[in-house]
Amino acid sequence: MKAVWVSEFAPFEQVRVAEVPDPVAGPGEVVIEVQAAEANFPDILAIEGRYQIKPPLPFSPGKCAAGVVSSIGAGVASLSVGQKVAAQTEYGAYAQRLRVREESCFVLPEGMPFAKAASLGLVYQTAWFALQDRASFKPGESVLVLGGSGGIGVASIQLAKALGASTVIAGIIGPGNDAIARQAGADAVIDLSASNLQDALRDEVKALTRGNGVDIVIDPVGGDSNAAALRALAWCGRMVIIGFASGTIPSIKANYLLVKNIAVTGLQWSDYRERTPERVKEAQEQIFSLFMAGKIDPIISREFALEEFAEGLRLLRDGKAQGKIVLKIG
C-alpha cells in the first residue's frame, strides 16, 4: 500500500509517500480501507518529533480517518467487513490502509460522506471535551474561541452554538478569516492583531457581554492572545488551553486567577481516547447526531491527494488553513 512514511523525525517537506507492507489485523483490531483522513497541526509536530507522544519509527502520521472495514481480527464482535466507519488513532491515518483497535472505530450514519466523517474526528472531539468536560459548559453561557477560523476554532464555535451558548465570539487573525468564523456561527468576531491587545480584547468582549466578560475561553493558540483572553474572563470564568499554534507557550499569573476567581485548565484529548474509550464513543455518537440534524457541519476548505499531503500541512504550519484540510485517499 501507499503511505506517508516517516523513517526519521524531520521537517515534513523531507517526508515522502512510499510503498509499504499492508497492515494485518491482530486480536481486537480491524483494518480499514481509508477513503479520507483529516490533517491537523499535531501531525506536523509528530513528523518532526516534537509532539508529546513520539510514535515509534518508522510510522505514518494522521490521527483520524474514515473508510470501509476490509478485515477483522480475532475477538472483534461489534464490526464486520464492509461497514463504513471513522477511526481515531494516535498515528497511521495518512495511508491507504489503517490498522486500528475495535473500540476506536465508530460506525457512520447512513449517507455521511467520508470527508465529513474524517473531519468530525480529532477537532470536534477536542472541542467537545474542552467545552463539556474541562469547562463544564452550561447552556446560556458565553464563549470566546481563539483561532476561530482554524479546525478547532470552527468546531468549538459550532458545538458551542449547538449546545446552547448565548454568545460565541471568535478571535481571528488574517484577511478572510472573519468570514469563516461567521460561517461557523460566531455572533461576533474580534481581530487578535489589534494593537494593545490586552486592553482591546477585554474592552470588546465586555461590550459584547454587557460588561460581564465571557464565561469560557477556548485557546488553541497561546502567545499574546492567551494573556489578553484571560483578562476578558467573567467572574468564575474558565479557560481551556488546547495548544500553542502561535508557537509561544504562555505563562499564567496565578495571582490573577485568585483575584477574579477564575480557572485555567488544559486538555490532552488523546488521554480520553486511551483511558475512557466509552466516553469518547458516546461523544462521537452525539457529534454525528448533531451533524445529521444539521446543527454542525465541518467547513472543508481544501482537499488534497495523499501525495500532496505536504501542501495541506504547509497551510496548517503557516496559519493559512481555514476550517479543515482533508486528504482524499480512496
Secondary structure, 3 states (H helix, E strand, C coil): CEEEEECCCCCHHHCEEEECCCCCCCCCEEEEEEEEEEECHHHHHHHHCCCCCCCCCCECCCCEEEEEEEEECCCCCCCCCCCEEEEECCCCCCECEEEEEHHHEEECCCCCCHHHHHHCCHHHHHHHHHHHHHCCCCCCCEEEEECCCCHHHHHHHHHHHHCCCCEEEEEECCCCHHHHHHHHCCCEEEECCCCCHHHHHHHHHHHHCCCCCEEEEEECCCHHHHHHHHHCEEEEEEEEECCCCCCCCCCCCHHHHHHHCCEEEECCHHHHHHHCHHHHHHHHHHHHHHHHCCCCCCCEEEEEEHHHHHHHHHHHHCCCCCCEEEEECC
